[in-house]
Amino acid sequence: LQDLGFWMLNDIVWRKANPMPNFRGRRFTNAHETLIWAARGERSKYTFHYEALKSGNDDLQMRSDWYLPLCTGEERLKDEAGTKVHPTQKPEALLARVLLSASNPGDVVLDPFFGTGTTGAVAKALGRRFVGIERDGTYAEAARRRIAGIEPLPPEAFATAPSKRSEPRVPFLSLVEAGLVKAGETVTDEKRRHRATVRADGTLILGPAVGSIHKVGALAQGLPSCNGWTFWHVERPEGLTLLDSLRGAIRAQMAAA
């Protein structure tokens, strides 16, 4: 792929929760497969739903090792004799994670080794279109029957959530100008260990230091950087309120305008 000019983004290890044992005992059990995620070139734009993946992973960054079971049970396609239609049918959960990671509803997904149509089945369920190529007639017919029986999920179940990078920029000064935070008011961290004063120009003052909510937050903690939106809070009757929540109110007003 690199010789063809593709830019490698990640190699992902699918760790199989229930790998098939090596009955002859002459090799290691084949317990993983490798997925290659590549862009067409170093400067190519590509889709990656970082924040949605993180949210679904208990707010932890999604790692490049995926622990998922093999395709078993009712999902596994079998013929009239009960024989598996395809020896290496992939689990739908694996393809769902791939498509949710790197595509948007309405995108076209190409699978040149379609097999029994797992990619197509998942694409249809998740509101994607697909092109599948398969030379084996038995596999192709099984894929057609399988995909015909798939009911797409309701759009709200797979709609792409807006990423923070795509949301409109709101400077802290806008909160001051809107009266959501007042000049002279004190901001504090969640445990009330650090306090700073809001200035009329949208900066904070902490001792002799004056700067943005990010810079002063970093100085207060002795760190090289800080996200001031998620560090600083203001006191309200209902308790501490995160600055990021107040920024959300501004964005909601902008969206409704």
Order of alpha helices (4+ residues) and beta strands (2+ residues): beta-beta-alpha-beta-alpha-beta-alpha-beta-alpha-alpha-beta-beta-beta-beta-alpha-alpha-beta-beta-alpha
